Amino acid sequence: MISTVIAAGALAGTLHLPLQGAPAFAPAAEAVLSGLVQEALARNPDLRAAEDTMRAARERPAQLSALTDPALGLIYTNEGWSPTLGATPDSSLAIMASQDLPYPGKRRLRGEIASLAADEIAQQVERMRLGISASVRRAYFRLLEARAVIALTEEQADVWKQIEGVTRARYAVGQGGQQDVLRTQVELTRVGQVLAEQASDATIGLAEINRLRDRAPETAVASPGALEEPPPIADPGAEADRIQAASPERVAAAIAVDRARRAIDLAKRESRPDFTVTGAYMSRGALDPMWQAGVTVSLPIRKARRSAAVAESEALLAAAQSRAAAVDVQLRSRTHERLAELDAARKVTALYREGIVPQDRMSVESAMASYQAGRVPFVTVLEALTTLYGDRVTLVRLLAAQSRIGISLEEASLERTADLPVTRAATTEGAVGSMAR
C-alpha cells in the first residue's frame, strides 16, 4: 500500500504528505486458490450428484445392446382325464426354449445411441466442473477485492484522523475555520459506511467459496496475496481456437449430431423383421420322444408408423445440426466479447496506474502547497485526497475486473458476462472515491 503519513505542526500550519511508497499490489497466492478449487471439485455435492448420474448413464449401453433373456417353458399334454404319458402317442412332457433375435445391427445401434447419450451427460459434468472452478475463482477475487478496498479505506481513515487533528489545532489558534474541522469529521464518518459495505462483500465472497467446497459459511480462507494483473494473451486467435475446442457445449452438440444420425439408421432398421427361434424336447414315456424347432418372424407392415419414426429422427438431426451451428457462433461471439473487454480493461488499468494515480499524487502535493501558501481553501486538499483514494480503489477494481474476464474465458460459457467490470470499475461504485463527491 502507499504509505501516507501526515506530519502536522499545528501552530506553524504545515502539512506534509509523502506519497511515494512500495508497489500497490503483490502477486496473488495461486497455490491457495488452486487448493480451494481442488477442494471444491472433490467435495461439492452438486458435482458428486452429476458424476453419479453420469456413471448411471454409462451402464445403459450394455443393457440396451444385450440380447433379451431367453424363455424356458414346461408343458404337459395329456389325453383324457387320467394320466396317459407313455400310453398314448399324443401325451407328452415338453421342455421348450425361445430366444428373441432382433434384426442385425439394431442392438449395436441402441448401445451406441445410449453410449453417446452418456457422453453428452459427461459434457454436462465437465460444464459443471468448469462452472464450479470459475465460481470459486470469482468468489476468491471478490474476497481479495473487498479486502484490498478495506485496506485502502482504513488507510484513508487514518489520514482523515490525522487531518482532523491538524484542523482542530489550526482552528484553536485561529489559523483555520470551523468548517474545515466539520468537513474532515464528515469524511471520517463516511468511512464507516464504506467499511461496512466492503465487509459485507468480503463475507459474501467467503460464504460462496465455502458453499462451493461444502464448508461452514464462516470457515476462514487465507488471502496472503493481493490482486495482480493477469499475463497478457499473446495470440487472441489461438486463444479463441483453444476455447472452441475445449467448450463442453460444442463437444456435446457434435455428439448430439452423431447420436441423431444413428437414431435415423435405427429408425430405418425398424422396418426390418425381428426373429424368435424356438426349440422343444417332448418326452412320451415308453414311446419314442419328439422334438420341435421353429422360427417366428415379425411382420413390420405398419409402414406409416415407421415412416413417421424416420421423419422424426431426420427432423431431430436437423435440429441438432442447427444447435451445433448456433453454439459455434455464440461461443465465438462470447469469446470475442470477453477478449475485447479484457483489452479495454488492460488499457484503462494502464491509464490509471501510469497516468491518473501518479497525477492524483501530484494534485495532492500541489493542493497542499497551495493551501500552505494560502491560495486555496482546505476543502481543495480534502477533495484531492478523496480523488486519489477513489482512483486507487478504481485501480483495484480494474485488476479484479481483468481477473474476472480471464476466468470467464477459461470457463468458456455461452452466457453473457454478468458483470461489465470496466464500466463498474470506472464508476467506482461503492468505492472510497464516492466520498465527498
LOSENU-47424 format. One record per residue (C-alpha): chain; z, x, y. Coordinates in nm, 4 decimals. Example, Ala and Ser with C-alpha at 12.3 -4.5 7.8 and 13.67 -1.06 7.14 Angstrom:
BEGIN
+-----+----------+----------+----------+
: mol :       zz :       xx :       yy :
+-----+----------+----------+----------+
:   A :   0.7800 :   1.2300 :  -0.4500 :
:   A :   0.7140 :   1.3670 :  -0.1060 :
+-----+----------+----------+----------+
***
This chain:
BEGIN
+-----+----------+----------+----------+
: mol :       zz :       xx :       yy :
+-----+----------+----------+----------+
:   A :   0.0000 :   0.0000 :   0.0000 :
:   A :  -0.0489 :   0.1042 :   0.3602 :
:   A :   0.2772 :   0.2375 :   0.4929 :
:   A :   0.3546 :   0.0516 :   0.8138 :
:   A :   0.6640 :   0.1728 :   1.0000 :
:   A :   0.7797 :   0.0662 :   1.3441 :
:   A :   0.9988 :   0.3131 :   1.5245 :
:   A :   1.1185 :   0.1467 :   1.8389 :
:   A :   1.3050 :   0.2866 :   2.1319 :
:   A :   1.4237 :  -0.0393 :   2.2716 :
:   A :   1.5294 :   0.0909 :   2.6115 :
:   A :   1.2202 :   0.3047 :   2.6524 :
:   A :   0.9954 :   0.0234 :   2.5369 :
:   A :   0.7996 :   0.2384 :   2.2948 :
:   A :   0.6434 :   0.1037 :   1.9733 :
:   A :   0.4600 :   0.3238 :   1.7222 :
:   A :   0.2542 :   0.2131 :   1.4194 :
:   A :   0.1351 :   0.4958 :   1.1893 :
:   A :  -0.1197 :   0.3011 :   0.9828 :
:   A :  -0.2652 :   0.5688 :   0.7608 :
:   A :  -0.1308 :   0.5961 :   0.4074 :
:   A :  -0.2071 :   0.6012 :   0.0390 :
:   A :  -0.5111 :   0.4181 :  -0.1033 :
:   A :  -0.4609 :   0.0449 :  -0.1182 :
:   A :  -0.5461 :  -0.0006 :  -0.4860 :
:   A :  -0.4712 :   0.1803 :  -0.8108 :
:   A :  -0.6627 :   0.1323 :  -1.1379 :
:   A :  -0.5673 :  -0.1769 :  -1.3393 :
:   A :  -0.3805 :  -0.1314 :  -1.6667 :
:   A :  -0.6685 :  -0.2162 :  -1.9003 :
:   A :  -0.4543 :  -0.1397 :  -2.2034 :
:   A :  -0.2098 :  -0.4149 :  -2.1070 :
:   A :  -0.4908 :  -0.6634 :  -2.0539 :
:   A :  -0.6611 :  -0.5707 :  -2.3821 :
:   A :  -0.3328 :  -0.6225 :  -2.5644 :
:   A :  -0.2924 :  -0.9674 :  -2.4107 :
:   A :  -0.6463 :  -1.0625 :  -2.5129 :
:   A :  -0.5983 :  -0.9442 :  -2.8701 :
:   A :  -0.2696 :  -1.1296 :  -2.8987 :
:   A :  -0.4287 :  -1.4488 :  -2.7703 :
:   A :  -0.7150 :  -1.4198 :  -3.0182 :
:   A :  -0.4649 :  -1.3695 :  -3.3003 :
:   A :  -0.2149 :  -1.6397 :  -3.2045 :
:   A :  -0.3997 :  -1.9131 :  -3.0160 :
:   A :  -0.3545 :  -2.2371 :  -3.2157 :
:   A :  -0.6798 :  -2.3944 :  -3.0939 :
:   A :  -0.8748 :  -2.0930 :  -3.2151 :
:   A :  -0.6967 :  -2.0953 :  -3.5508 :
:   A :  -0.7858 :  -2.4632 :  -3.5946 :
:   A :  -1.1512 :  -2.3872 :  -3.5139 :
:   A :  -1.1564 :  -2.0987 :  -3.7618 :
:   A :  -1.0112 :  -2.3245 :  -4.0323 :
:   A :  -1.2846 :  -2.5791 :  -3.9589 :
:   A :  -1.5455 :  -2.3041 :  -3.9933 :
:   A :  -1.4017 :  -2.1930 :  -4.3267 :
:   A :  -1.4161 :  -2.5512 :  -4.4498 :
:   A :  -1.7813 :  -2.5763 :  -4.3446 :
:   A :  -1.8601 :  -2.2565 :  -4.5369 :
:   A :  -1.7567 :  -2.4326 :  -4.8584 :
:   A :  -2.0082 :  -2.7153 :  -4.8242 :
:   A :  -2.3333 :  -2.5340 :  -4.9185 :
:   A :  -2.2062 :  -2.4572 :  -5.2693 :
:   A :  -2.1171 :  -2.8224 :  -5.3160 :
:   A :  -2.4475 :  -2.9620 :  -5.1932 :
:   A :  -2.6702 :  -2.7150 :  -5.3773 :
:   A :  -2.4967 :  -2.7604 :  -5.7157 :
:   A :  -2.6103 :  -2.9985 :  -5.9869 :
:   A :  -2.4101 :  -3.3140 :  -6.0255 :
:   A :  -2.1711 :  -3.3165 :  -6.3182 :
:   A :  -2.3249 :  -3.4250 :  -6.6486 :
:   A :  -2.2198 :  -3.7559 :  -6.8002 :
:   A :  -2.0888 :  -3.7925 :  -7.1536 :
:   A :  -2.0626 :  -4.1251 :  -7.3367 :
:   A :  -1.9370 :  -4.2550 :  -7.6727 :
:   A :  -2.0988 :  -4.5720 :  -7.8147 :
:   A :  -2.0207 :  -4.7542 :  -8.1367 :
:   A :  -2.2784 :  -5.0022 :  -8.2699 :
:   A :  -2.1802 :  -5.2471 :  -8.5460 :
:   A :  -2.3406 :  -5.5347 :  -8.7409 :
:   A :  -2.1228 :  -5.8401 :  -8.7805 :
:   A :  -1.7521 :  -5.8598 :  -8.7169 :
:   A :  -1.6204 :  -5.6306 :  -8.9881 :
:   A :  -1.6794 :  -5.2536 :  -8.9535 :
:   A :  -2.0094 :  -5.1658 :  -9.1210 :
:   A :  -2.0542 :  -4.7958 :  -9.0347 :
:   A :  -2.2323 :  -4.6308 :  -9.3268 :
:   A :  -2.3043 :  -4.9654 :  -9.4917 :
:   A :  -2.5870 :  -5.0973 :  -9.2722 :
:   A :  -2.8681 :  -4.8972 :  -9.1086 :
:   A :  -2.8060 :  -5.0364 :  -8.7593 :
:   A :  -2.4385 :  -4.9386 :  -8.7393 :
:   A :  -2.3711 :  -4.6051 :  -8.5723 :
:   A :  -2.1265 :  -4.3974 :  -8.3721 :
:   A :  -2.3224 :  -4.2224 :  -8.0979 :
:   A :  -2.2354 :  -3.9425 :  -7.8591 :
:   A :  -2.4635 :  -3.9469 :  -7.5534 :
:   A :  -2.5039 :  -3.6922 :  -7.2688 :
:   A :  -2.7097 :  -3.7129 :  -6.9488 :
:   A :  -2.7848 :  -3.4850 :  -6.6553 :
:   A :  -2.9463 :  -3.5711 :  -6.3216 :
:   A :  -3.2133 :  -3.3208 :  -6.2113 :
:   A :  -3.3360 :  -3.3539 :  -5.8510 :
:   A :  -3.6943 :  -3.2582 :  -5.7761 :
:   A :  -3.7276 :  -2.8771 :  -5.7474 :
:   A :  -3.6277 :  -2.7465 :  -5.4035 :
:   A :  -3.4084 :  -3.0380 :  -5.2981 :
:   A :  -3.0791 :  -2.8770 :  -5.3948 :
:   A :  -3.1773 :  -2.5473 :  -5.2360 :
:   A :  -3.2713 :  -2.7176 :  -4.9086 :
:   A :  -2.9493 :  -2.9186 :  -4.8982 :
:   A :  -2.7496 :  -2.5997 :  -4.9425 :
:   A :  -2.9497 :  -2.4167 :  -4.6760 :
:   A :  -2.9065 :  -2.7023 :  -4.4280 :
:   A :  -2.5304 :  -2.7059 :  -4.4889 :
:   A :  -2.5175 :  -2.3274 :  -4.4523 :
:   A :  -2.7000 :  -2.3454 :  -4.1196 :
:   A :  -2.4629 :  -2.6199 :  -4.0038 :
:   A :  -2.1740 :  -2.3844 :  -4.0861 :
:   A :  -2.3484 :  -2.1114 :  -3.8858 :
:   A :  -2.3594 :  -2.3462 :  -3.5872 :
:   A :  -1.9865 :  -2.4073 :  -3.6213 :
:   A :  -1.9375 :  -2.0298 :  -3.6357 :
:   A :  -2.1106 :  -2.0046 :  -3.2972 :
:   A :  -1.8727 :  -2.2673 :  -3.1616 :
:   A :  -1.5859 :  -2.0489 :  -3.2796 :
:   A :  -1.7468 :  -1.7494 :  -3.1105 :
:   A :  -1.7751 :  -1.9512 :  -2.7895 :
:   A :  -1.4047 :  -2.0344 :  -2.8160 :
:   A :  -1.3244 :  -1.6661 :  -2.8676 :
:   A :  -1.5218 :  -1.5697 :  -2.5581 :
:   A :  -1.3608 :  -1.8536 :  -2.3635 :
:   A :  -1.0064 :  -1.7542 :  -2.4614 :
:   A :  -1.0719 :  -1.3901 :  -2.3812 :
:   A :  -1.2176 :  -1.4857 :  -2.0424 :
:   A :  -0.9312 :  -1.7246 :  -1.9690 :
:   A :  -0.6713 :  -1.4563 :  -2.0415 :
:   A :  -0.8529 :  -1.2115 :  -1.8172 :
:   A :  -0.8914 :  -1.4644 :  -1.5361 :
:   A :  -0.5232 :  -1.5582 :  -1.5542 :
:   A :  -0.4246 :  -1.1904 :  -1.5564 :
:   A :  -0.6303 :  -1.1162 :  -1.2465 :
:   A :  -0.4871 :  -1.4258 :  -1.0814 :
:   A :  -0.1438 :  -1.2804 :  -1.1542 :
:   A :  -0.2453 :  -0.9404 :  -1.0134 :
:   A :  -0.3969 :  -1.1027 :  -0.7066 :
:   A :  -0.0856 :  -1.3102 :  -0.6375 :
:   A :   0.1450 :  -1.0125 :  -0.6844 :
:   A :  -0.0723 :  -0.7981 :  -0.4551 :
:   A :  -0.0650 :  -1.0643 :  -0.1836 :
:   A :   0.3125 :  -1.0980 :  -0.2273 :
:   A :   0.3483 :  -0.7226 :  -0.1770 :
:   A :   0.1376 :  -0.7356 :   0.1401 :
:   A :   0.3325 :  -1.0358 :   0.2656 :
:   A :   0.6650 :  -0.8641 :   0.2069 :
:   A :   0.5324 :  -0.5585 :   0.3874 :
:   A :   0.4284 :  -0.7734 :   0.6799 :
:   A :   0.7665 :  -0.9485 :   0.6779 :
:   A :   0.9301 :  -0.6077 :   0.7163 :
:   A :   0.7013 :  -0.5388 :   1.0120 :
:   A :   0.7954 :  -0.8701 :   1.1749 :
:   A :   1.1652 :  -0.7950 :   1.1300 :
:   A :   1.1271 :  -0.4581 :   1.2968 :
:   A :   0.9183 :  -0.6083 :   1.5763 :
:   A :   1.1802 :  -0.8779 :   1.6251 :
:   A :   1.4430 :  -0.6095 :   1.6735 :
:   A :   1.2225 :  -0.4390 :   1.9335 :
:   A :   1.1521 :  -0.7584 :   2.1243 :
:   A :   1.5180 :  -0.8552 :   2.1264 :
:   A :   1.6137 :  -0.5153 :   2.2617 :
:   A :   1.3417 :  -0.5246 :   2.5287 :
:   A :   1.4390 :  -0.8780 :   2.6270 :
:   A :   1.8031 :  -0.7740 :   2.6579 :
:   A :   1.7162 :  -0.5072 :   2.9177 :
:   A :   1.4625 :  -0.7191 :   3.0998 :
:   A :   1.1510 :  -0.5394 :   2.9723 :
:   A :   1.0169 :  -0.8310 :   2.7683 :
:   A :   1.0003 :  -1.2077 :   2.7698 :
:   A :   1.1839 :  -1.4565 :   2.5546 :
:   A :   0.8533 :  -1.5896 :   2.4239 :
:   A :   0.7931 :  -1.2541 :   2.2518 :
:   A :   1.1153 :  -1.2957 :   2.0569 :
:   A :   1.0365 :  -1.6559 :   1.9665 :
:   A :   0.6821 :  -1.5717 :   1.8584 :
:   A :   0.7970 :  -1.2999 :   1.6190 :
:   A :   1.0567 :  -1.5379 :   1.4767 :
:   A :   0.7846 :  -1.7988 :   1.4124 :
:   A :   0.5690 :  -1.5429 :   1.2315 :
:   A :   0.8665 :  -1.4293 :   1.0259 :
:   A :   0.9396 :  -1.7904 :   0.9279 :
:   A :   0.5800 :  -1.8428 :   0.8176 :
:   A :   0.6108 :  -1.5531 :   0.5769 :
:   A :   0.8355 :  -1.7698 :   0.3590 :
:   A :   0.5571 :  -2.0272 :   0.3181 :
:   A :   0.3069 :  -1.7666 :   0.2045 :
:   A :   0.5546 :  -1.6094 :  -0.0355 :
:   A :   0.6270 :  -1.9491 :  -0.1912 :
:   A :   0.2542 :  -2.0216 :  -0.2340 :
:   A :   0.1809 :  -1.6866 :  -0.3922 :
:   A :   0.4886 :  -1.7056 :  -0.6148 :
:   A :   0.3516 :  -2.0378 :  -0.7395 :
:   A :   0.0134 :  -1.8768 :  -0.8095 :
:   A :   0.1832 :  -1.5946 :  -0.9981 :
:   A :   0.3889 :  -1.8415 :  -1.2020 :
:   A :   0.0791 :  -2.0452 :  -1.2893 :
:   A :  -0.1140 :  -1.7341 :  -1.3929 :
:   A :   0.1778 :  -1.6162 :  -1.6068 :
:   A :   0.2163 :  -1.9573 :  -1.7724 :
:   A :  -0.1558 :  -1.9709 :  -1.8504 :
:   A :  -0.1501 :  -1.6275 :  -2.0148 :
:   A :   0.1478 :  -1.7316 :  -2.2260 :
:   A :  -0.0101 :  -2.0651 :  -2.3200 :
:   A :  -0.3200 :  -1.8891 :  -2.4460 :
:   A :  -0.1148 :  -1.6477 :  -2.6568 :
:   A :   0.1267 :  -1.9183 :  -2.7780 :
:   A :   0.4333 :  -1.7840 :  -2.5981 :
:   A :   0.7027 :  -1.9462 :  -2.3877 :
:   A :   0.5735 :  -2.0068 :  -2.0299 :
:   A :   0.8276 :  -1.7741 :  -1.8717 :
:   A :   0.7619 :  -1.4766 :  -2.1052 :
:   A :   0.7224 :  -1.1700 :  -1.8852 :
:   A :   0.3857 :  -0.9968 :  -1.8560 :
:   A :   0.3670 :  -0.6427 :  -1.7188 :
:   A :   0.1196 :  -0.5640 :  -1.4425 :
:   A :   0.1589 :  -0.1893 :  -1.3961 :
:   A :  -0.1833 :  -0.1588 :  -1.2355 :
:   A :  -0.3357 :  -0.3217 :  -0.9308 :
:   A :  -0.6749 :  -0.4695 :  -0.8655 :
:   A :  -0.9694 :  -0.2338 :  -0.8859 :
:   A :  -1.3384 :  -0.2725 :  -0.8211 :
:   A :  -1.5372 :  -0.3140 :  -1.1470 :
:   A :  -1.8016 :  -0.0487 :  -1.2125 :
:   A :  -2.1463 :  -0.1427 :  -1.0802 :
:   A :  -2.4110 :  -0.2805 :  -1.3150 :
:   A :  -2.6743 :  -0.0100 :  -1.3439 :
:   A :  -2.9568 :  -0.2326 :  -1.4705 :
:   A :  -2.9235 :  -0.6061 :  -1.3908 :
:   A :  -3.2323 :  -0.6832 :  -1.6006 :
:   A :  -3.0861 :  -0.5154 :  -1.9076 :
:   A :  -2.7564 :  -0.6912 :  -1.8457 :
:   A :  -2.9352 :  -1.0272 :  -1.8352 :
:   A :  -3.1118 :  -0.9489 :  -2.1639 :
:   A :  -2.7817 :  -0.8479 :  -2.3242 :
:   A :  -2.6202 :  -1.1732 :  -2.2173 :
:   A :  -2.9171 :  -1.3718 :  -2.3506 :
:   A :  -2.8829 :  -1.2056 :  -2.6890 :
:   A :  -2.5050 :  -1.2484 :  -2.7024 :
:   A :  -2.4868 :  -1.6128 :  -2.5953 :
:   A :  -2.3365 :  -1.8320 :  -2.8724 :
:   A :  -2.5155 :  -2.1368 :  -2.7319 :
:   A :  -2.8509 :  -1.9615 :  -2.7516 :
:   A :  -2.7876 :  -1.8446 :  -3.1077 :
:   A :  -2.6662 :  -2.1917 :  -3.2050 :
:   A :  -2.9770 :  -2.3510 :  -3.0510 :
:   A :  -3.2020 :  -2.1249 :  -3.2592 :
:   A :  -3.0026 :  -2.2125 :  -3.5722 :
:   A :  -3.0376 :  -2.5829 :  -3.4910 :
:   A :  -3.4175 :  -2.5458 :  -3.4742 :
:   A :  -3.4214 :  -2.3737 :  -3.8130 :
:   A :  -3.1970 :  -2.6418 :  -3.9608 :
:   A :  -3.4209 :  -2.9180 :  -3.8246 :
:   A :  -3.7284 :  -2.7570 :  -3.9838 :
:   A :  -3.5582 :  -2.7501 :  -4.3224 :
:   A :  -3.4494 :  -3.1100 :  -4.2748 :
:   A :  -3.8179 :  -3.2059 :  -4.2344 :
:   A :  -3.9027 :  -3.0233 :  -4.5575 :
:   A :  -3.6202 :  -3.2036 :  -4.7370 :
:   A :  -3.7268 :  -3.5419 :  -4.5981 :
:   A :  -4.0791 :  -3.4816 :  -4.7302 :
:   A :  -3.9483 :  -3.3812 :  -5.0722 :
:   A :  -3.7528 :  -3.7068 :  -5.0916 :
:   A :  -4.0863 :  -3.8748 :  -5.1673 :
:   A :  -4.0952 :  -3.6746 :  -5.4932 :
:   A :  -3.9240 :  -3.8237 :  -5.8009 :
:   A :  -3.5906 :  -3.7140 :  -5.9404 :
:   A :  -3.5231 :  -3.6924 :  -6.3107 :
:   A :  -3.2456 :  -3.7718 :  -6.5544 :
:   A :  -3.2516 :  -3.6168 :  -6.9009 :
:   A :  -3.0518 :  -3.7782 :  -7.1821 :
:   A :  -2.9715 :  -3.6889 :  -7.5397 :
:   A :  -2.7717 :  -3.8628 :  -7.8109 :
:   A :  -2.6477 :  -3.7990 :  -8.1645 :
:   A :  -2.5741 :  -4.1065 :  -8.3806 :
:   A :  -2.3687 :  -4.0828 :  -8.6934 :
:   A :  -2.4305 :  -4.3632 :  -8.9510 :
:   A :  -2.1641 :  -4.2700 :  -9.2030 :
:   A :  -2.3130 :  -4.2243 :  -9.5529 :
:   A :  -2.6624 :  -4.2861 :  -9.4184 :
:   A :  -2.8799 :  -4.0219 :  -9.2534 :
:   A :  -2.7840 :  -3.9509 :  -8.8894 :
:   A :  -3.0122 :  -4.0292 :  -8.5959 :
:   A :  -3.0752 :  -3.8526 :  -8.2664 :
:   A :  -3.2320 :  -3.9533 :  -7.9392 :
:   A :  -3.3764 :  -3.7704 :  -7.6355 :
:   A :  -3.5292 :  -3.9092 :  -7.3194 :
:   A :  -3.6228 :  -3.8553 :  -6.9569 :
:   A :  -3.5786 :  -4.1060 :  -6.6744 :
:   A :  -3.7901 :  -4.0706 :  -6.3619 :
:   A :  -3.7032 :  -4.2308 :  -6.0267 :
:   A :  -3.9835 :  -4.4203 :  -5.8549 :
:   A :  -3.9961 :  -4.3344 :  -5.4827 :
:   A :  -4.2115 :  -4.6325 :  -5.3940 :
:   A :  -4.0357 :  -4.7235 :  -5.0642 :
:   A :  -4.2825 :  -4.5286 :  -4.8534 :
:   A :  -4.1829 :  -4.6889 :  -4.5234 :
:   A :  -3.8247 :  -4.5693 :  -4.5579 :
:   A :  -3.9297 :  -4.2165 :  -4.6458 :
:   A :  -4.1899 :  -4.2020 :  -4.3694 :
:   A :  -3.9235 :  -4.3085 :  -4.1219 :
:   A :  -3.6945 :  -4.0324 :  -4.2505 :
:   A :  -3.9685 :  -3.7721 :  -4.1957 :
:   A :  -4.0389 :  -3.9076 :  -3.8468 :
:   A :  -3.6688 :  -3.8962 :  -3.7641 :
:   A :  -3.6445 :  -3.5337 :  -3.8767 :
:   A :  -3.9512 :  -3.4394 :  -3.6739 :
:   A :  -3.8021 :  -3.6023 :  -3.3639 :
:   A :  -3.4782 :  -3.4118 :  -3.4195 :
:   A :  -3.6775 :  -3.0884 :  -3.4465 :
:   A :  -3.8469 :  -3.1603 :  -3.1132 :
:   A :  -3.5077 :  -3.2317 :  -2.9579 :
:   A :  -3.3634 :  -2.9087 :  -3.0982 :
:   A :  -3.6574 :  -2.7087 :  -2.9610 :
:   A :  -3.6143 :  -2.8700 :  -2.6186 :
:   A :  -3.2430 :  -2.7926 :  -2.6211 :
:   A :  -3.3134 :  -2.4310 :  -2.7137 :
:   A :  -3.5551 :  -2.4003 :  -2.4231 :
:   A :  -3.3048 :  -2.5656 :  -2.1877 :
:   A :  -3.0269 :  -2.3299 :  -2.2990 :
:   A :  -3.2514 :  -2.0298 :  -2.2393 :
:   A :  -3.3433 :  -2.1434 :  -1.8877 :
:   A :  -2.9869 :  -2.2435 :  -1.7974 :
:   A :  -2.8387 :  -1.9198 :  -1.9248 :
:   A :  -3.0864 :  -1.7115 :  -1.7288 :
:   A :  -3.0117 :  -1.9182 :  -1.4180 :
:   A :  -2.6354 :  -1.8776 :  -1.4565 :
:   A :  -2.6717 :  -1.5031 :  -1.5164 :
:   A :  -2.8935 :  -1.4651 :  -1.2099 :
:   A :  -2.6423 :  -1.6683 :  -1.0072 :
:   A :  -2.3488 :  -1.4526 :  -1.1154 :
:   A :  -2.5333 :  -1.1275 :  -1.0593 :
:   A :  -2.6196 :  -1.2463 :  -0.7075 :
:   A :  -2.2556 :  -1.3431 :  -0.6453 :
:   A :  -2.1376 :  -1.0059 :  -0.7729 :
:   A :  -2.3822 :  -0.8219 :  -0.5490 :
:   A :  -2.2674 :  -1.0246 :  -0.2478 :
:   A :  -1.9014 :  -0.9624 :  -0.3329 :
:   A :  -1.9641 :  -0.5870 :  -0.3592 :
:   A :  -2.1380 :  -0.5787 :  -0.0208 :
:   A :  -1.8662 :  -0.7815 :   0.1508 :
:   A :  -1.5960 :  -0.5680 :  -0.0155 :
:   A :  -1.7629 :  -0.2547 :   0.1200 :
:   A :  -1.7717 :  -0.4095 :   0.4671 :
:   A :  -1.4006 :  -0.4808 :   0.4560 :
:   A :  -1.2973 :  -0.1501 :   0.3011 :
:   A :  -1.5197 :   0.0755 :   0.5078 :
:   A :  -1.5575 :  -0.1214 :   0.8296 :
:   A :  -1.3377 :  -0.4214 :   0.9003 :
:   A :  -0.9981 :  -0.2934 :   0.7816 :
:   A :  -1.0360 :   0.0501 :   0.9498 :
:   A :  -1.1482 :  -0.1295 :   1.2672 :
:   A :  -0.8432 :  -0.3537 :   1.2410 :
:   A :  -0.6225 :  -0.0448 :   1.2297 :
:   A :  -0.7881 :   0.0902 :   1.5428 :
:   A :  -0.7489 :  -0.2517 :   1.7068 :
:   A :  -0.3760 :  -0.2471 :   1.6347 :
:   A :  -0.3422 :   0.1037 :   1.7750 :
:   A :  -0.5392 :   0.0039 :   2.0861 :
:   A :  -0.3298 :  -0.3089 :   2.1329 :
:   A :  -0.0136 :  -0.1028 :   2.1008 :
:   A :  -0.1325 :   0.1476 :   2.3580 :
:   A :  -0.2396 :  -0.1251 :   2.5985 :
:   A :   0.0883 :  -0.3101 :   2.5532 :
:   A :   0.2914 :   0.0034 :   2.6203 :
:   A :   0.0808 :   0.0577 :   2.9327 :
:   A :   0.1493 :  -0.2982 :   3.0438 :
:   A :  -0.2156 :  -0.4041 :   3.0342 :
:   A :  -0.1861 :  -0.6757 :   2.7653 :
:   A :   0.0881 :  -0.9176 :   2.6640 :
:   A :   0.2899 :  -0.8640 :   2.3468 :
:   A :   0.1077 :  -1.1507 :   2.1704 :
:   A :  -0.2021 :  -0.9301 :   2.1602 :
:   A :  -0.0137 :  -0.6843 :   1.9388 :
:   A :   0.1030 :  -0.9636 :   1.7099 :
:   A :  -0.2477 :  -1.1057 :   1.6736 :
:   A :  -0.3926 :  -0.7621 :   1.5997 :
:   A :  -0.1311 :  -0.7074 :   1.3287 :
:   A :  -0.1917 :  -1.0536 :   1.1826 :
:   A :  -0.5653 :  -0.9858 :   1.1680 :
:   A :  -0.5057 :  -0.6518 :   0.9957 :
:   A :  -0.2892 :  -0.8043 :   0.7242 :
:   A :  -0.5187 :  -1.1050 :   0.6868 :
:   A :  -0.8170 :  -0.8784 :   0.6301 :
:   A :  -0.6227 :  -0.6665 :   0.3841 :
:   A :  -0.5480 :  -0.9843 :   0.1898 :
:   A :  -0.9168 :  -1.0703 :   0.2052 :
:   A :  -0.9928 :  -0.7309 :   0.0541 :
:   A :  -0.7512 :  -0.8092 :  -0.2306 :
:   A :  -0.9210 :  -1.1433 :  -0.2880 :
:   A :  -1.2647 :  -0.9841 :  -0.2850 :
:   A :  -1.1609 :  -0.7365 :  -0.5532 :
:   A :  -1.0217 :  -1.0245 :  -0.7584 :
:   A :  -1.3467 :  -1.2126 :  -0.6983 :
:   A :  -1.5510 :  -0.9271 :  -0.8408 :
:   A :  -1.3310 :  -0.9233 :  -1.1485 :
:   A :  -1.3737 :  -1.2979 :  -1.1964 :
:   A :  -1.7515 :  -1.2751 :  -1.1681 :
:   A :  -1.7567 :  -0.9870 :  -1.4163 :
:   A :  -1.5510 :  -1.1986 :  -1.6551 :
:   A :  -1.7982 :  -1.4868 :  -1.6177 :
:   A :  -2.0838 :  -1.2517 :  -1.7022 :
:   A :  -1.9057 :  -1.1346 :  -2.0164 :
:   A :  -1.8264 :  -1.4941 :  -2.1117 :
:   A :  -2.1978 :  -1.5889 :  -2.0832 :
:   A :  -2.1033 :  -1.9507 :  -2.0240 :
:   A :  -2.3595 :  -2.2164 :  -1.9370 :
:   A :  -2.1151 :  -2.3784 :  -1.6968 :
:   A :  -2.1443 :  -2.3242 :  -1.3251 :
:   A :  -1.8937 :  -2.0754 :  -1.1884 :
:   A :  -1.5968 :  -2.2922 :  -1.0950 :
:   A :  -1.4781 :  -2.0735 :  -0.8089 :
:   A :  -1.7039 :  -1.9443 :  -0.5326 :
:   A :  -1.4970 :  -1.6308 :  -0.4840 :
:   A :  -1.6874 :  -1.4712 :  -0.1965 :
:   A :  -1.6520 :  -1.7809 :   0.0190 :
:   A :  -1.2878 :  -1.8211 :  -0.0817 :
:   A :  -1.2099 :  -1.4607 :  -0.0086 :
:   A :  -1.3882 :  -1.4607 :   0.3251 :
:   A :  -1.1915 :  -1.7597 :   0.4470 :
:   A :  -0.8615 :  -1.6056 :   0.3238 :
:   A :  -0.7382 :  -1.9480 :   0.2290 :
:   A :  -0.3635 :  -1.9344 :   0.1830 :
:   A :  -0.3523 :  -1.5720 :   0.2908 :
:   A :  -0.1243 :  -1.3905 :   0.5235 :
:   A :  -0.4104 :  -1.3907 :   0.7687 :
:   A :  -0.3713 :  -1.7636 :   0.8191 :
:   A :  -0.0529 :  -1.6923 :   1.0123 :
:   A :  -0.0724 :  -1.7303 :   1.3876 :
:   A :  -0.4376 :  -1.8361 :   1.3751 :
+-----+----------+----------+----------+
***
